[in-house]
Amino acid sequence: MDKETQLIHELLDGELSPEERRDLLDRVNSAPLLKGEFDDLRSVVDMVESAERLAVPPEFTSQVMKRLPSPKVSFRKRVSSFFLGARVLRWNLASALAALCLVVIAAGAFFEMQKKGEIVSHRASLDKATRTVVISFYAPKAGKVSLAGDFNKWSIEKGLMKKESNGIWTLEIPLEPGTYHYMFVVNGEAWVTDPNAELSYDDGFGNKNSVLRVSL
C-alpha cells in the first residue's frame, strides 16, 4: 500500500486532522486516478455501513457445541473396540467401498454441474445487452471538455468530447445496464457537475458527482 492510499484509508477512518484532511482532499481532487480510487473505497465503506446487521440465531450455540470434537476415548475402550471391530471387518470394508463409490459419483456430478454453470455464466455475459448513451454538455467558450467517470476509471484522455457548432459538446459511449458516476472536466482542470443529470451526490471534495442510470 503506497502512502497516498494509506492516507485515504486514514481519511475514511477519521484519523486525519482537519489540516491533513484538507491537504489530502486537494491532492486527490487534482489527480483523476487517485480520485477514482477514493470514490471506490468510499462506496465500499458506505455499503458496509448501510448493510443489514444479522442477528445470531438462538440455536447457534447449540449447533456449535454439537460440532465440537468428542472427548478422548480411554485405552481400555479402544482395545475393546478393536477386537469387536475385527469380527465385522468384512462388513466394514464393504461399507467403506460403497461410501467411496458414492463420493466418487458425487464428485463427478459436482464438477459436471460446475462446468455447466461456468458455460451458462459465460453465455450470459456474452448476451448481456449494451446501450449506446449520448452525453452532452453546453460549454461554448471551453477549449476542451472530457467526460470522466467510473466507466473509464475517471480518465480525462479516454473521454474526450466533440464540440458541435452550437457550443454543445457530445460523446457516445457503450454501457451495460447499471448505475454510473461521472463529471465533466473543462480545459483539463475544472471538474463540473452535469446540470442535466437526474441525480448527483457529494463526492467529499466540495463537488457533486453526476449519476447516470442505464436501463435494459
C-alpha positions in Angstrom: 0.0 0.0 0.0 1.5 3.3 -1.1 1.5 6.5 1.0 -1.5 8.1 -0.8 -3.6 5.0 -0.4 -2.8 4.7 3.3 -3.7 8.4 3.8 -7.1 7.7 2.0 -7.8 4.8 4.4 -6.9 7.1 7.4 -9.2 9.8 6.0 -12.1 7.4 5.7 -11.4 6.1 9.2 -11.5 9.7 10.6 -7.9 9.5 11.7 -6.6 12.7 10.0 -6.5 16.2 11.5 -8.6 18.9 9.7 -5.4 20.3 8.1 -4.3 16.9 6.9 -7.8 16.2 5.6 -7.8 19.5 3.5 -4.4 18.8 2.1 -5.2 15.3 1.1 -8.6 16.3 -0.5 -6.8 18.9 -2.6 -4.3 16.3 -3.8 -6.9 13.8 -4.6 -9.1 16.3 -6.4 -6.3 17.1 -8.8 -5.4 13.5 -9.6 -8.2 11.6 -11.6 -6.8 8.1 -10.8 -6.5 8.9 -7.1 -10.0 10.4 -7.1 -11.4 7.2 -8.7 -9.7 5.1 -6.0 -11.1 7.3 -3.3 -14.6 7.1 -4.7 -14.4 3.3 -4.9 -13.2 3.0 -1.3 -15.9 5.4 -0.1 -18.6 3.4 -2.0 -17.4 0.2 -0.1 -17.5 2.0 3.2 -21.0 3.3 2.6 -22.2 -0.1 1.5 -20.7 -1.8 4.7 -22.2 0.9 6.9 -25.6 0.6 5.4 -25.6 -3.2 5.3 -28.1 -5.0 7.5 -26.7 -6.4 10.7 -27.8 -10.0 11.0 -28.8 -11.3 14.5 -27.3 -14.5 15.8 -30.0 -17.3 15.8 -30.9 -18.7 19.2 -29.8 -22.2 18.2 -26.3 -21.0 17.1 -24.6 -22.0 20.4 -26.2 -25.5 20.5 -25.1 -26.1 16.9 -21.6 -25.2 17.7 -21.5 -27.4 20.7 -22.7 -30.4 18.6 -19.7 -29.8 16.2 -17.1 -29.9 18.9 -14.8 -33.0 18.9 -15.8 -35.9 21.1 -13.8 -36.4 24.3 -10.8 -38.8 24.1 -11.6 -42.5 24.4 -9.7 -44.4 27.1 -7.2 -47.1 26.2 -9.4 -49.8 27.5 -12.3 -48.8 25.3 -10.1 -48.5 22.3 -8.8 -52.1 22.8 -12.3 -53.3 23.2 -13.5 -51.6 20.0 -10.6 -53.0 18.1 -11.4 -56.6 18.9 -15.1 -56.1 18.4 -14.4 -54.4 15.1 -12.3 -57.3 13.9 -15.4 -59.5 13.9 -17.2 -57.4 11.4 -14.2 -56.5 9.3 -15.8 -57.7 6.1 -18.9 -55.6 6.6 -16.7 -52.5 7.4 -14.7 -53.0 4.2 -17.8 -53.3 2.2 -19.3 -50.2 3.7 -16.1 -48.3 3.1 -16.0 -49.3 -0.5 -19.7 -48.4 -1.0 -19.0 -45.0 0.6 -16.0 -44.4 -1.6 -18.1 -45.1 -4.7 -20.7 -42.6 -3.6 -18.0 -40.0 -3.0 -16.6 -40.5 -6.5 -20.1 -40.3 -8.1 -21.0 -37.2 -6.2 -17.7 -35.5 -7.0 -18.2 -36.3 -10.7 -21.7 -34.9 -10.6 -20.4 -31.8 -8.8 -17.7 -31.0 -11.3 -20.1 -31.6 -14.2 -22.6 -29.2 -12.7 -19.9 -26.6 -12.1 -18.7 -26.9 -15.7 -22.2 -26.4 -17.0 -22.6 -23.4 -14.6 -19.5 -21.8 -16.0 -20.7 -22.3 -19.6 -24.1 -20.7 -18.7 -22.4 -17.8 -16.9 -20.1 -17.2 -19.9 -23.1 -17.2 -22.3 -25.0 -14.9 -20.1 -22.1 -12.4 -20.0 -21.9 -12.5 -23.8 -25.7 -12.0 -24.2 -25.7 -9.0 -21.8 -27.1 -6.0 -23.6 -25.1 -2.9 -24.2 -26.6 0.5 -24.8 -25.1 3.5 -26.7 -25.5 6.5 -24.5 -25.1 10.1 -25.8 -24.0 12.6 -23.2 -23.9 16.3 -23.9 -22.7 19.4 -22.2 -23.1 23.1 -23.2 -19.9 25.0 -22.9 -19.4 27.3 -25.9 -16.3 29.0 -24.5 -14.4 25.8 -23.5 -11.4 24.7 -25.4 -11.6 21.1 -24.4 -14.1 19.0 -22.5 -13.7 15.5 -21.2 -16.2 13.0 -19.7 -14.6 11.3 -16.7 -16.4 8.6 -14.7 -16.2 5.2 -13.1 -16.9 3.6 -16.5 -13.4 4.8 -17.8 -11.6 4.9 -14.4 -12.0 8.7 -14.2 -9.6 9.2 -17.2 -9.6 12.6 -18.8 -7.9 11.4 -22.0 -10.3 8.5 -22.7 -13.4 10.6 -22.5 -12.6 13.5 -24.9 -15.9 15.0 -26.2 -16.6 16.5 -29.6 -17.7 20.1 -29.9 -20.6 21.0 -32.2 -21.2 24.3 -33.9 -23.8 25.3 -31.4 -21.4 25.1 -28.5 -22.6 21.7 -27.2 -20.0 19.0 -26.5 -21.2 15.4 -27.1 -19.8 11.9 -26.6 -21.3 8.5 -27.4 -20.3 5.6 -25.1 -21.4 2.0 -25.0 -22.6 1.0 -21.5 -24.2 -2.1 -19.9 -27.3 -1.6 -17.8 -26.4 -0.2 -14.4 -25.7 3.0 -12.4 -22.6 5.1 -13.2 -21.0 8.2 -11.7 -19.3 10.9 -13.8 -18.3 14.6 -14.1 -17.2 16.9 -16.9 -13.6 18.2 -16.9 -13.3 21.6 -18.7 -9.9 22.5 -20.2 -8.3 19.7 -18.2 -8.7 21.5 -14.9 -12.2 22.4 -13.8 -14.5 19.5 -12.6 -18.1 20.3 -13.3 -21.3 18.6 -12.4 -23.7 17.8 -15.2 -26.6 20.3 -14.7 -28.9 18.0 -16.6 -28.2 14.9 -14.5 -31.2 13.2 -12.9 -29.2 12.7 -9.7 -26.0 13.8 -8.0 -24.2 13.3 -4.7 -21.4 14.9 -2.7 -18.0 13.4 -3.6 -16.3 14.6 -0.3 -14.2 17.2 -2.1 -16.8 20.0 -2.2 -18.1 18.9 -5.6 -21.0 16.7 -6.7 -20.7 13.6 -8.9 -23.5 13.2 -11.5 -25.4 9.9 -11.6 -26.3 8.1 -14.9 -28.7 5.2 -14.9 -28.7 2.9 -17.9 -31.8 0.6 -18.1 -32.4 -2.6 -20.0 
